[in-house]
Amino acid sequence: MRKGIHPEYRPVVFRDRAADYAFLTRSTMTSERTIEWEDGRTYPVVDVEISDVSHPFYTGTARVLDTAGRVERFERRYGKGGGA
């Protein structure tokens, strides 16, 4: 890699405010805010609106849209197409 053209890759805490969950990882994200982590060190913190802890797909609360029922209802109401 060429020197001086890449952003700094360092430990950053991502905090999901909706689920009150935080995790430490490495990233190039920057933030003015900091947080003291469990290891006693201070890291930049980035607040996110959703993570795997609060996302409906991962929590099992996702709803499935019944498109087949809607198509059948449309066909009953307006008849099966195929007009000329």
Backbone bond lengths (Angstrom), bond angles and torsions (degrees), N, CA, C in turn:
res aa  C-N    CA-C-N  psi(-1)  N-CA   C-N-CA  omega(-1)  CA-C   N-CA-C  phi
1 M - - - 1.450 - - 1.531 109.29 -
2 R 1.308 114.74 145.59 1.464 119.26 176.52 1.518 109.72 -76.84
3 K 1.288 116.16 141.69 1.462 122.09 -179.29 1.527 110.54 -76.58
4 G 1.344 115.77 142.98 1.454 121.53 171.47 1.518 116.66 84.25
5 I 1.342 119.10 -0.62 1.472 118.74 -178.46 1.529 112.26 -110.71
6 H 1.330 117.57 -10.03 1.450 120.85 -177.00 1.528 110.72 -102.70
7 P 1.349 117.48 144.27 1.467 119.47 176.58 1.531 110.19 -68.76
8 E 1.317 115.73 158.25 1.458 121.22 -179.28 1.533 109.72 -69.06
9 Y 1.312 115.92 131.07 1.466 123.37 179.12 1.523 107.15 -103.93
10 R 1.337 116.47 112.91 1.465 119.87 -171.21 1.523 110.34 -147.17
11 P 1.333 117.22 169.48 1.473 120.13 177.24 1.528 111.19 -67.26
12 V 1.334 115.86 135.79 1.469 123.07 179.55 1.530 107.73 -140.63
13 V 1.310 117.03 142.40 1.463 122.16 175.43 1.522 108.34 -96.59
14 F 1.329 116.53 126.69 1.465 121.83 173.09 1.521 106.88 -103.28
15 R 1.342 116.23 129.21 1.462 121.50 -175.55 1.518 109.64 -120.47
16 D 1.335 115.60 122.71 1.469 122.69 175.47 1.521 106.77 -90.69
17 R 1.324 116.55 104.95 1.464 120.92 -175.65 1.529 111.71 -68.86
18 A 1.337 118.30 -31.24 1.458 121.02 -177.93 1.527 111.62 -67.70
19 A 1.337 117.24 -35.31 1.464 120.50 -176.42 1.520 112.49 -105.57
20 D 1.324 117.17 1.26 1.458 121.67 -177.15 1.534 110.30 52.53
21 Y 1.336 114.89 54.45 1.458 122.92 -175.95 1.523 108.46 -134.58
22 A 1.321 116.65 139.95 1.462 120.94 178.84 1.519 109.05 -138.65
23 F 1.328 115.79 149.13 1.457 119.88 176.32 1.520 109.38 -143.15
24 L 1.307 114.80 148.56 1.456 122.93 -178.54 1.516 108.80 -100.23
25 T 1.317 116.30 128.96 1.458 122.13 178.01 1.516 108.11 -148.35
26 R 1.309 116.96 -177.98 1.456 120.88 177.40 1.529 108.63 -105.51
27 S 1.319 115.94 141.27 1.453 120.75 -176.77 1.527 109.91 -160.45
28 T 1.336 115.24 168.72 1.461 121.08 173.39 1.518 111.25 -99.12
29 M 1.353 117.36 0.50 1.463 121.20 178.59 1.519 109.79 -63.14
30 T 1.331 115.05 149.07 1.462 120.21 177.22 1.525 109.12 -123.50
31 S 1.320 115.23 156.25 1.457 120.78 179.01 1.516 108.87 -156.62
32 E 1.324 115.91 146.72 1.457 121.33 176.54 1.538 110.66 -79.00
33 R 1.345 116.17 -26.35 1.461 120.77 -178.84 1.519 110.65 -82.82
34 T 1.319 115.88 149.61 1.462 121.47 178.63 1.516 109.65 -130.71
35 I 1.333 115.41 164.38 1.454 121.82 178.98 1.529 107.66 -144.69
36 E 1.327 115.72 144.66 1.458 119.35 174.74 1.521 108.00 -87.14
37 W 1.320 116.20 122.71 1.465 121.87 -175.30 1.521 110.23 -88.97
38 E 1.320 116.54 175.49 1.460 123.13 -176.34 1.525 112.94 -61.57
39 D 1.330 117.03 -25.30 1.468 120.23 -179.12 1.532 112.31 -84.87
40 G 1.339 117.66 1.50 1.451 122.36 178.08 1.511 114.33 90.25
41 R 1.314 117.80 -6.25 1.468 121.61 179.02 1.524 110.01 -89.40
42 T 1.322 115.58 158.96 1.460 122.11 178.62 1.528 108.91 -104.07
43 Y 1.332 116.09 129.53 1.458 122.66 -178.50 1.526 109.81 -127.50
44 P 1.340 117.62 155.49 1.465 119.69 171.63 1.534 109.08 -66.27
45 V 1.324 116.51 144.72 1.461 120.54 -179.87 1.520 109.09 -119.68
46 V 1.340 115.89 135.25 1.464 123.10 177.51 1.521 107.01 -117.47
47 D 1.327 117.35 121.04 1.465 121.52 178.39 1.526 109.60 -85.08
48 V 1.334 115.55 130.88 1.461 121.60 177.65 1.519 108.39 -117.71
49 E 1.318 116.23 153.33 1.460 119.91 -178.13 1.513 112.95 -82.60
50 I 1.330 117.02 -26.51 1.461 119.78 -176.94 1.524 108.86 -151.01
51 S 1.319 115.75 144.51 1.463 121.70 176.46 1.527 107.91 -140.39
52 D 1.322 116.50 -173.94 1.462 119.30 179.77 1.525 112.59 -64.91
53 V 1.320 118.16 -18.71 1.460 121.33 -180.00 1.532 111.41 -78.82
54 S 1.333 117.75 -30.12 1.461 120.28 -176.51 1.529 114.02 -113.04
55 H 1.328 118.79 -4.96 1.469 121.04 -178.22 1.534 109.82 -75.26
56 P 1.340 118.36 132.12 1.469 121.27 -177.22 1.529 114.12 -57.65
57 F 1.314 118.44 -32.57 1.465 119.93 179.93 1.526 111.07 -63.75
58 Y 1.315 116.68 -43.50 1.461 120.77 -177.38 1.526 112.90 -80.75
59 T 1.321 117.59 -25.58 1.468 119.84 -179.28 1.520 112.17 -86.21
60 G 1.333 118.25 -10.60 1.457 121.46 178.74 1.506 113.86 86.34
61 T 1.325 118.43 12.30 1.459 120.82 -179.82 1.525 112.02 -104.60
62 A 1.329 117.48 13.90 1.469 120.92 179.85 1.526 109.65 -69.96
63 R 1.310 116.14 142.47 1.460 121.19 177.83 1.518 109.22 -99.41
64 V 1.320 116.49 141.87 1.462 122.13 178.52 1.519 107.72 -99.37
65 L 1.314 116.57 129.89 1.457 121.84 -179.87 1.518 109.72 -80.76
66 D 1.323 117.13 130.60 1.462 122.29 -178.01 1.527 108.87 -88.11
67 T 1.328 116.25 83.35 1.461 119.22 -178.34 1.518 111.04 -76.99
68 A 1.335 118.59 -31.97 1.465 120.26 -179.56 1.518 110.44 -63.27
69 G 1.310 117.80 -42.76 1.457 120.77 178.64 1.514 112.24 -63.01
70 R 1.310 117.17 -36.12 1.459 120.30 179.62 1.519 111.51 -69.64
71 V 1.337 116.24 -39.12 1.469 119.77 178.29 1.519 109.99 -64.74
72 E 1.327 117.50 -44.72 1.466 120.73 179.13 1.520 111.37 -62.08
73 R 1.306 117.44 -40.41 1.458 121.15 178.44 1.532 110.47 -63.70
74 F 1.335 117.09 -40.82 1.458 121.22 178.16 1.530 110.37 -62.96
75 E 1.341 116.27 -43.75 1.469 119.79 -179.42 1.525 111.43 -65.70
76 R 1.334 117.41 -37.47 1.475 120.00 176.54 1.509 111.41 -64.67
77 R 1.334 115.25 -41.02 1.446 119.92 -175.69 1.531 112.38 -71.53
78 Y 1.325 116.24 -44.65 1.453 120.70 -172.99 1.519 113.11 -109.97
79 G 1.304 118.15 1.72 1.450 121.29 -179.60 1.515 111.16 78.19
80 K 1.315 114.29 155.51 1.462 118.45 178.93 1.501 108.28 -71.68
81 G 1.340 115.42 133.64 1.468 122.35 -175.48 1.529 111.72 -64.44
82 G 1.260 115.31 -150.76 1.451 120.98 -178.65 1.521 111.10 100.40
83 G 1.337 115.58 17.87 1.460 119.44 179.44 1.520 111.49 -65.81
84 A 1.291 116.38 161.60 1.455 121.19 -176.46 1.473 113.32 -90.81
